[in-house]
Amino acid sequence: MDDRETQAAQVAVEAIREHVGQLDAALATWDARDDTRPCPAARHAANDAMDAIDGALQKLYALRARLTGEIRASDDASARRVDELLAKPRSGAP
């Protein structure tokens, strides 16, 4: 992985952390609600929590897709090296 890819991964992880932080705050407001009376702030917090979950999932799936591609490329490179080694004649072979 080059520096650009590493930086992109770090940016993605930071965005996920931000979404989780927003989720934490929104859930704290939601959990403190009083269901015996109207509480629009708590209901708004529930929507914010859902948005934070959706945002984190979007970033996680994008990161997962990129990692899957990198894993495949790495595995292919490894398989090519193995094939090259197996194709070489062994010393001392008849």
HELIX and SHEET records of a PDB file:
HELIX    1   1 ASP A    3  ASP A   31  1                                  29    
HELIX    2   2 PRO A   40  ALA A   87  1                                  48    
END                                                                             
